[in-house]
Amino acid sequence: MDNEAAPPNDPASSPTPHEGKGSADAAAPALSADEAGLAELGYKQELKRGMSGFGNFAVSFSIISILAGCITSYSIALGSGGPAAITIGWPLVGIFVLCVALAMAEVCSKYPTAGGLYFWAGRLANRDKRHWAWYVGWFNFLGEVAVTAAIDYGAATTMMAFAALTFGVVPTALNTFCLFLAIIVAHGLLNTFGVSLVNLLSGVSAWWHIIGVLIIVGALWIMPTKHQSFSWTTTAWHNETGFTFMPFVFLMGLLMAQYTYTGYDASAHVAEETKNASIAAPKGIVMSVLISIIGGWILLYSITAAIQDGSEAGLTALNATATGLPPAQVFLDALNNPTMAKFLLFIVCGAQFFCGMASVTANSRMSYAFSRDDAIPGSKHWKKVNPRTGTPTNSIWLCIVLSTVLTVPALFNETAYLAVTSVAVIGLYIAYVAPVLLRRLKGNAFTPGPWNLGRWSALIGWIAVIWVIFICILFVLPPTLPITISTFNYSPIAVFAVLIISVVLWYARGRKHFMQHLDKEQLATDEKRLLDEIDD
């Protein structure tokens, strides 16, 4: 690999917009600190910067979505370790994920751009910068497309379960897919209307999740006549995997939590729309994970303690519930009030809707930035910003179309759909760990931003790297026996497919176009002119 046409030099080694530029100083006061910081990184302020720090946090918190992830992935841990894997696994995984978030946040503070992970990788790599940025970018981009597809199809599935319980609607592949289309188009429209609406709805989403968890937890502790003991809730064992080596079964159960703890890089992707981004964006990353750890554990403990039949047969029956969602069956069994159970499921449906909306937001901003660096075919269209709304409208609908295409196999075969979207989590975590690893290899040559980990940076960073490598191995192992077409783990194939796509596109266009325009246009323009253009 070569090192041609690397991304712009690290701003730490070049003058800031206010150093020795003469008349540039006259233009600088008209710029906000965020705009000037973005100019240092080589980009003009094009997106509307109208998102608050809370809104930034809310986007990541909504994508993690403990009400969506914990509910829809509950069966993974229930069948692979049972209550022990659920209530012990969640905080255990949370501690390590928090290390990943902290390490990512430190880099985000230095480089608060919509590109996020791929941009960080390009800046932090000591050599082959464009290659690092390219491959991280494609894993991040396609991972987010798959996540958006999985979230919105999961929302459609849950809503159909709610409709079945409430109105007697019979879910089919066709009506579930049609509902998915309605949901994802609605998310496209909401994102198109502007960042102010996204900021507002993100705030509503955060409070929906917080209040929703309180309502569900309150109902599960007040209404049932029976609860499991603390000892049973934290240590009871259940295994439906077919494996007999118990430590391995427990590790497979951890995937429930790991699947849920994704998407917190969204705070970085909306950084160019966030005020005081170098502080607010890293805080958004960290706080979204921290609050999810606490809220998610309270929710999971409450659901598990409300299980009425804790026998082996009872847990097996719960995992095979006709609702498709064991927590929904817990609502029905424990509350002995179908109306209240349906209301709690409605809260979950709302959370999933908000989760999908936030995922489209993050996905579209990342694809906008990736197109701005000429990575995606047709970049000239996807990098356009709507002058009226200040949003990357074309990029939003690109993500909607691609996520829809990924979901089409669900019409014919659920296994095929799961195979296509299996790249979602592992693809994102590959993208997460790359800049963290590169930052560690950078050592003292890295100049931290205003939000940093200080003397804890190295320890937390290496823990994050080791954990992601470990969970990526878990992601590709078979989760159950016997291995069949429907139980096969398609993640390695999906990851390999992304790698092939990335390599082909690199030689087709990437090596000629990717990040070249930064060198030829913006870096060739002196800082005064760039700042004047932004000011205009």
N, C-alpha and C positions, 0 to 999 in steps of 0.2 A: 504493500500500500504506500502511496505517496503522501506528501504533506502540502500539496499545492493549494493555493488560494485559501489559506486558513481563515477562520472567522476573525473579526476585528481584534486587534490587540487588547489585552486586558486593560480596562480603564485605570487600574491601579498604577500602571506604568506610563500613563499618558496624562497630559494636562487636563484639568477639569474645565468646565465651561467658563469659569471665572478667573482662570489663571493666564495672564499675559496675552490677552486677546484684544486688547485695545477697545475698539468700538463694540466688541462682543459684550463687554461689561454693561454697555448701555442697553443692550437688548435683554440681558439676563434678568434684570429685576422684573420684567413682564412675565417671566416664566415661573411656574411653581417649582418647588424643589423636586417634585415627582417628574415633571417634564424635563428638567435639566438633567436629572439622573438618567432618564431614559435616553436622552441625547448622548450622554457619555457612553452608553452601551451601543450607540449607532443607529437608533431608531427615532422616527418622528412620532409625536403623540397624535394618533389618529382616532383611537377609540375614546368614547366619552368617559371621563374620569368622574363618575358619579356614585361610586359604591363606598359605603362606610366600612369601618373595620368589622363591625358586627355582621354586615352583609357578606363580607369576605369569608368570615368564619362560617356563616350560615350555609354558604354554597357547599363547602366541604362536609360540614356536619350533615347536610341533607343527603349527600351522595353516600356517605357511610351508612346513614339511615338505620339506626338500631331497630326501628319498628318494622323495617322492610327486611333487612338482612337476618336479624335474629329469628324472625318468624318464618321466613321462607327457607332458611338453611337449618332450622332446628332439627329436622329429621336426620341430617348428616351425623351430628354428634349423638343423637338419641340412639341410633343404630350402631354407633362405633364408640362405645364406652358408656353410654347412658348418662344419667345425672352427673356422675363424676366428671365426664368429659365436658359437659355443658357448663357447670358452675365453677369448676376449677380451671378448665381450659380457657374460658373467656378472659379472666384477668391475667393468666399466665401469658397468653399470646399478646394481650394488650400491652404488657410491660415492654416486650420486645418491639412491637409495632410503634410504641411511643419513642423508642430509641431511633427507629427509622425516621419517624416524623421530625424529631429534634434535629437529626443530621441533615435532613432535607431542608428544614427551615433555616438552618444556618447558611446554606448555600443560597436559598431564596432571598435572604436579606441582602446578599451581595449583588445578586442579579434578578431583580424583580421585574421579569418580562413575561409576556403571555406565552412565549415559547416554552418556558419552564425547563423541564428535564433535559431536552436535547440541546437547548442553548447553554445550559450549565455544563453539560458534557463537552461541548465544543470549546468552551472557555477554559475548562479545567484540565483537559488532556495535554500532556507535555508534547505529544507528537500525534500525527494522523488526526488532527482536530476535526476536520470535516467528516471523516469516516465515523468517528465516535458520535458526533452530532447526528449524522444521517441514520445510523442503525438504532440509536436510542429513540430518535424521533419517530421512526416507523413502528417500533414496538409500542411506543406511547400512543401514537395516533390510532393504529388498528386495535390496540387494547381498549381504548376509550370508545371506539365505534362498537366493539363487541359488548362492552359494559352497558352502553346505552341500549343496545338491542336486548340484552338480558334483563335489564331493569324494567323496561317498558313491557316486554312480553311477560315478565313475572307479575307486573302490575295488572295486566290484562287477565292473567290466570287467576289471581287472587280476587279480582272484581267479578269474574265469572263464578267463582266459588261463592262469593257473597250473593250474587244474583240467583244462584241455585238455591241457597238457603232461604232467601227472602222472597223471591218471586217464582220459584220453581223452574227457572230457566235451565235447560239441559246444555251444559258446555260441550262444544264440539271444536274440532281444529279450525273450522271455518269461522264460526262466530267469535272465537277467541282471537284469531288473527285480525278480523275486522275491528274488534275493539282495540287491539294493539295499534292498528293504523290510526284510529281516531285519537288515541292517547298521544302517539308520537307526533302527529300533525298539530295537535293542540300545543304540545311543547315547542314545536317549531314556531308557531304563531306567537306564543307568549314571549319567546326570546327575541323575535323579530321586532316587537314593539319598543324595545329600548332597555338600556341598563337600569333606568330608574324603576321600571316595573319589575325587572329581575331582582333588583335590590329589595324592593318591597315584598315580593313573593318569597324571597329567600328568608327574610325575617319572619314572615308568617309561617314558613316551613319549619324554622327552628323552634318557634313556640308551639307549633302543632305537635312536633316530636316530643318536646319536654312535657307539655300538658297532657298529651296522649299517653305517654308512659305513666304519668301520675294517675290518670284515670284508670288505666288497665291494672296497674299495681294495686291501687286502692280497691277496685272491684274484686280482685283475686284474693285479697286479705280479709275483706269485710263480708262478702257474700257466701263463700263456701262454708260448710259445716265441718269440714275435715281438711287438715293440712299434713303433709309429710314432715317428719322431724328434720332438724338441721343436719343430723348425722346422715340420714338417708339421702337428703337432697344434695349433699356434697360428696358422698362416697359410694352410693349405690351403683352397681355395674350392670351393663347390658351390652350384649354383643350379637349383632346380626351380620357381621362382615364375612364370616366363613374362615377368618384367620384365628389361630389359637394362641399366637404370641401376644400377650396382653399389652406390653409396652407399645408394640406397633399399632394395635387397635386404638389405643389412646391417642397416639400421634395422628392417626387418620381422623379422629374426632376433633382434633384441633383445627382442621380445615374449615369447620363451621365458622369459627371466629375469624380465621384468616380471610375467608371469602368476604366477610362483612367489612373488615377493616381495609377498604380500598377507596380510592377516589379523593383522598385528602390532598392530592397534588392540585386539585381544582383551585385552591387559594392562590397558587402561583399563576395559573392560567388566566385568572381575572385580575392579576396584579396591576396591569396597565389601566384598569378601570377603577382601581382602589386608591383612595386618598391615603397619603403617608404609607405607601406600599412597602417600603423597606422594613417597616416595623409591623404594620397591620397584616401583611401577607404571611410572614413566618408565624406570627401569633395565631392566625387563622388555622394554619396547618396543625400546630401543636394542640391548641385548645379543642379543635374538632375531634381529635383522637382521645384526648384526656377525658372530655365530658362523655364521649361514647363509651369509654371503659367503665366509668362509674354508672351511667344510666343503663347501659346494656346489661351489666351484671345484676343490677336491681331487678330489671325486667325478667331476665332469664331465671334468676333464683325464684322469683314470685311465680312464674309459669310452672317451673319444675316442682315447687313445693305444693302447687295446687293439683298435681296429678292425683286422681282418685284411686286408681288401681296400680300400685307400685310393684306388682308381681311381674315375673318374667313374661307371662302370658299377657298381662295387662299392657306392658310396655310394647310388646310385639304388636298387639292389636292397635295401640295408639299410633304406632309408626305406619300402620297400614290403613289409617282412617280414610273413609270415603270422601272426606272433605279435601284430602290432599295436603292438608296443613295440620300437623299434630297440635300446635298451639290453639287453633280454632276448635279442635275437638276438646281440648282442655277447657276452653271457655264454656262449651256446651255442657260438659260433664260436671265441672266444678260449680258453676254459677246456678245450674238448674233453672235457668231463666233464658229461654231462646232469644227473647227480644234484646236483653242486655248483651248476650253473646254476639249477636249480629251487630250491635252498636260498636262493640270493641273491634270487630272485624272491619267495620266501616272506617274506624280510626286508622287501622293498618292500611286500608286501601288509599286513604288520603295521603298517608306518609309516602307510599310508593309512588303516587302521582307526583308529589313534590320532589322526590328523589330523582325521578326520570327527568324532570324539568331542569334540575341543577346539573345533571349529567350532560344534557344537550348544551347547556351554557359552557361547561368546561371543555367539552369536545370541540365545539365550534371555535372557541378562542384559541385552542391549541392548533387546530387545522388552519385558522387564519394566520397565525404566526409562522407555521410551517410553510405555508404558501408564500408568505412574505419573503421567505428565504429560498423560494423557487424549488421546493421539494416535491410537491404534489403535481401530477400532470394537470394542466389547465390552471396553474397557479395565478395567472393574471386575473382570472375570474374570482377565485376563492379568497384572494387577499383584499378585495374591494370592501370599503367601509361605507355603509349608507350614510350620506351626509346629514340626513334629517334625524335619524335615531342614534347615530354614532355606534352602530353595531355591525358586525361582519355578516350581513344578511345572506349573501351567497354561500358563505361557509356553513352557516346554520343549516341550510337546506341540503348542502352536500352531505353533512353528517346524518341528516334525517333519511336521505335516500340510501346511503350505504348501510345504515343500521337496519333499514327495512329489507334490503337485499339479503343481509345475513339472516334475517328471521324467516324468509320465505320457506326454507326447508321444514319449518315447524308445521306447515300446511300438510305435509306428506309423511313426515317421519320425525318424531320427537328426538330420537337418537341422533339423527343427522343434524338437527338444530343444535343440540348440546355439543356435538363435535365441532361445529363451526364456531360457536361462541366460547369454547373452552380456552381460547387464547386470552380471554378477558383478564383474569386475575394474574396468571403467570406472566403475560406480556407486560402488564403494568409494573409488576414487581421487578422484572428485569430492567425496565426503564428507571425504576426508583433507585435501584442499587448502583447503577453505573456512575452517576455523578457523585454519589456518596463515596464510592471507592476511589474515584479520580481525585476527589478533594483530599482524601487521606494520603494518596500517593503524592499529592502536591506538597504536603507538609507545610513548612513555614513560609513557603513561597506564596501561599494563599493569604490574602489580606481580608480578614472578616469584615462583614457589613456591620451596621449599628446593632443588629440583634444577633448575638452569637453565644456559644456555649463556653467560652473561656477555656479554663484548664481541663474541663470535662469533655472537650471536643473530641480528642483522640479516642478515649475510652468508649464514649457513646457511639462514635462513628464506626469503630471496628466491631462493636456488638451488633450494630445494624447490618453491616456487610455479612457477617457470619450467619446471622439469623435469616437473611433473605436467601443466601445460598442454601441453607438448610431447608427452608420451606419450599424453595423451587424444586428441590429433590423430592419432597413429599408430594408436590403437585403432580409429578409425573409417574408416581407409583400406582399400581392397581389398588383401588379402595375396597374392593370386595372380591370374594371367590364364590362360585367359579367365574372365570372371565369369559364373558359372552359379548356379542355385538352391542348389546344394550348397556352392559356394565363396563366395557372397555374404557380405559382412560385415554381420551383422544388429545390431551394437552400436548404431548411431545410432537404429534403430527401437526397440530395447529401452530405450534411455535416454529417448527421446521418450515411450514408453509410461509409464515411471515418472513422468516430469514431468506427464503428463496425469492419472494416478492421484492424484498429490500435489495438483494444483490442484483437482480435483473433490472430494477429501476435505477440503481446506481450507475450501471454501465450504459443504460439506455439514455439517461438524462442527468442523473445526479452529479457525476464527476464533471460535467460541463457547466451546469447551471447552479447547483446548490450552494448558497451563500456567496456566490460570486458577485452578485449585485451590490453587496455591502462594501466590498473592496472597490468595485469600479465606480459606483455612484456616490455613496455616502462618505466613504473614507477619503475619496479623492477630493471631496468638497471640504474646505476648511471648516472648522467648528463655528466660526462666526456666521458663515452662510447658512449652515444647518440650523443654528439657533434662530437666525432671522426668519428662516422659512417656517419654523415652528411658531414663532411669535406672530407671524402673519396669519 
